[in-house]
Amino acid sequence: MGYIEDIRKLVGHRPLILVGAVVVMVDEHGRILLQQRKYPKGSWGLPGGLMELGESTEDVARREVFEETRLTVEDLRLINVYSGPSQYIKAENGDEFFAVTVAYYTENYSGTIVVDQAELNDCQFIDPLELPEGIVKSHRKVVMDYLALTKKQ
């Protein structure tokens, strides 16, 4: 059991502040890696997840990318840090939290994609100007900020 599950045993569904990281992974054609998640059903998002005790946000980013795709991230560059009222989430199970999300991008990674069947339906590299309708709203913002930062719009 992980840190967040242990905390939830103590506080139930009450709001928490949780820190996480996401990664915009860019291939040689300028496309970005998106994952079609099982929950919420059919939604698309960036690889990433929540911090465990003792991790840096870079550690979170690398660990989550590897767990979800089996790709190894070589380097990370900061896009932005997202926090505040717009980052409030109420999960399907009733858990409430405010996310502090650190977003990175990289073009340097290695390996072959192996989709984590427990969490994902699919992984695809997609043109960032043709994002699917079902992309997580906050991840759409991260992608737009990445494009603005790197002047790729």
N, C-alpha and C positions, 0 to 999 in steps of 0.2 A: 504494500500500500504506500502511496506517495504522500508528500507533505500536505497537499491540498485536501486529499481525502481525510487525513488525520484532523485537519482544522475543521472540516465540515462536520465531523463527528461531534466536535465541541460546540460549534455555533449554529448548527442546522443550516437553514436557508438564508440567514441574515446576510446583509451586504458585507462584502470583503473588498479590500484592495489587493489585486493580484497583478504581478508583473510578468510580462511575456515578451516574446520576440517573434518577428516574422522576417522572411527573406525573399526579396525579389531576385530570382535566379535567372540570368540572361544567357541565352544560347548564342551561337555564332551568327545567327540571323536576326538578332535583336528581339526575339520572342521571349516571353517570360513563362516560367513554370507555374501552372495552376493545378490545383487538386480538386477533384469533385468528391466532396465529403459524403459520408453516410448520414451524418447529423450536423446541422439540420439537413433533412433529406434533399439530396441533389444540389446543395449549395456549392459554389466554387470559392476557393480561397488560396492564399499563399501558404507555403509550408511554414510551420511555426507552432508555438505552444507556450505553455506556462512554465515559470521558473520553479525549480526545486531548491531546497536549502543548499547553500554553499556555492551556487552557480553564479557566474556572471551572465549578463544578457548575451554576450557572444557565445558562451557555453550553451545556453538555451537554444540559440539559433542553430548552432552546429549539431547538437544532439537531436533536436526535433527534425531537422532536414534528414539526418541519417536514419532515424527511426521510421520516418514516413516514406522515404524514397530510396534509401541505401546509398545516396550520393554523399560524398565527403566534401565539405566546403573548405576551400583553401584560404580565402581572405574575405573580410567583410568591410563594407564602407557604409557609414551612417547616412540614412535618409532623414529621419526625424524621430522624435519621441512624441507619442500621442497620449493625452490624459485629459481628465475633466469630465463634465457632465455628459458629453456626447459619447463617452466610452462606457456608459452604464449598460449592463447586459443582464437579462433575466433568462436563465437557461430553461429548457423544456421541463426539467425536473423541479423547478422552483428556486434553484440556487441563484442568488443575486450577487453581482460584483461590479466593481469599477476597474477596468483594465488600464494598466499603464503599459503601453506597447512600444517597444523599441524596434524600429524598422531599419533593415539593412539591405544592401544589394551586393551582388557578386557576379562576376563573369568567370570566376576561377573555381571550378569544382571538378571532381573526378568520380568515375564509377558509371554503372549502368543502372537505370531506374528499375527498382523493384517496388511495386505498389504495396503498401501496408494494407492488406485486405480487411483488417479489423476496423480501420478508421476510414478508408478511402474506397471509392469506386474506380477512380481513374486519375492519372496524371498526364497532362499534355502541355507542350509548349505552344503558347497562343500569342498572336500579335497583340501588343498592349493597347493598340487603338481599336481592337475588336473584342473587347472583354465580353464574356457571356452575361446575359441578363441576371442570372442567379448568383453573381459574385457578391460576397459579403461587402456591405456598404463601406465599412472602415478599410477594407483591403483595396477597394476601388480608389479611395482617397490616397492610400499609400502608393499605388501604381501611378496615379496622376502626379503626386509629389516627386516620385522617382523620375518621371519623364521631364518634369520642369527642372529638376536639379541637374539632370544630365543633358538637357536641351534636346530631347529626342522626340518632341511632339511634332 
